[in-house]
Amino acid sequence: MVAKPYHEMTPAERLASRIAKNREIDQRVVTTLATKVVTKPASRAGEKKSTEIASRQTAVRGVLDKFQQIKNTQGIDAASDYVLSRVGK
């Protein structure tokens, strides 16, 4: 399929083209992140620090997932309360 130049597209074709390009960009980002190689730390101290950082990042992702779940089911106020209750921990 030969793509039309942008100025010859109808508004619907322009929108479809932009959506397709955004999906391609998203897919490249996901692929890049999935295949990214973690460099080996120079020392054991660096390795321990990397492990601590990874565990914190996992915990943050868990809280964000829970936040989104609460926001979708109970609303933004309940989700905000959940996050504020987690800050003290």
FIKE-568599 format. One line per field, with one value per residue (C-alpha): residue in one letter; x, y, z. Coordinates in nm, 2 decimals. Example, Ala and Ser with C-alpha at 12.3 -4.5 7.8 and 13.67 -1.06 7.14 Angstrom:
2
residu <- [A/S]
X <- [1.23/1.37]
Y <- [-0.45/-0.11]
Z <- [0.78/0.71]
This chain:
89
residu <- [M/V/A/K/P/Y/H/E/M/T/P/A/E/R/L/A/S/R/I/A/K/N/R/E/I/D/Q/R/V/V/T/T/L/A/T/K/V/V/T/K/P/A/S/R/A/G/E/K/K/S/T/E/I/A/S/R/Q/T/A/V/R/G/V/L/D/K/F/Q/Q/I/K/N/T/Q/G/I/D/A/A/S/D/Y/V/L/S/R/V/G/K]
X <- [0.00/0.14/0.07/-0.08/0.10/-0.04/-0.19/-0.39/-0.55/-0.90/-0.93/-1.03/-0.73/-0.50/-0.64/-0.60/-0.24/-0.15/-0.30/-0.10/0.22/0.16/0.11/0.43/0.61/0.46/0.56/0.92/0.94/0.80/1.04/1.33/1.25/1.20/1.53/1.74/2.04/2.12/2.48/2.67/2.77/3.14/3.13/2.92/2.82/2.68/2.50/2.33/2.23/2.08/1.88/1.75/1.65/1.48/1.28/1.17/1.07/0.86/0.69/0.61/0.47/0.25/0.12/0.05/-0.14/-0.35/-0.40/-0.54/-0.76/-0.91/-0.95/-1.14/-1.37/-1.41/-1.30/-1.01/-1.07/-1.05/-0.74/-0.58/-0.66/-0.49/-0.17/-0.17/-0.21/0.09/0.32/0.38/0.49]
Y <- [0.00/0.33/0.61/0.93/1.26/1.41/1.71/1.48/1.28/1.33/1.42/1.06/0.93/1.17/1.05/0.69/0.75/0.93/0.65/0.39/0.59/0.63/0.25/0.19/0.43/0.26/-0.09/0.03/0.17/-0.16/-0.37/-0.15/-0.16/-0.54/-0.61/-0.35/-0.52/-0.44/-0.37/-0.56/-0.35/-0.30/-0.43/-0.62/-0.30/-0.17/-0.50/-0.47/-0.11/-0.22/-0.49/-0.24/0.00/-0.28/-0.38/-0.02/0.02/-0.30/-0.17/0.16/-0.02/-0.22/0.09/0.26/-0.04/-0.05/0.33/0.28/-0.01/0.20/0.50/0.30/0.13/0.39/0.72/0.95/1.06/0.70/0.64/0.96/0.85/0.51/0.68/0.92/0.63/0.46/0.76/0.72/0.35]
Z <- [0.00/-0.10/0.15/0.03/0.11/0.42/0.24/0.01/0.30/0.43/0.80/0.88/0.69/0.87/1.21/1.11/1.00/1.32/1.53/1.33/1.38/1.75/1.78/1.59/1.83/2.14/2.01/1.95/2.30/2.45/2.24/2.34/2.71/2.69/2.52/2.72/2.87/3.23/3.28/3.54/3.85/3.91/4.27/4.51/4.68/4.34/4.30/4.64/4.55/4.22/4.40/4.65/4.37/4.18/4.48/4.55/4.18/4.21/4.52/4.35/4.05/4.28/4.45/4.12/3.99/4.31/4.28/3.92/4.03/4.32/4.10/3.84/4.09/4.37/4.23/4.25/4.61/4.74/4.53/4.68/5.03/4.96/4.84/5.13/5.37/5.20/5.23/5.60/5.56]
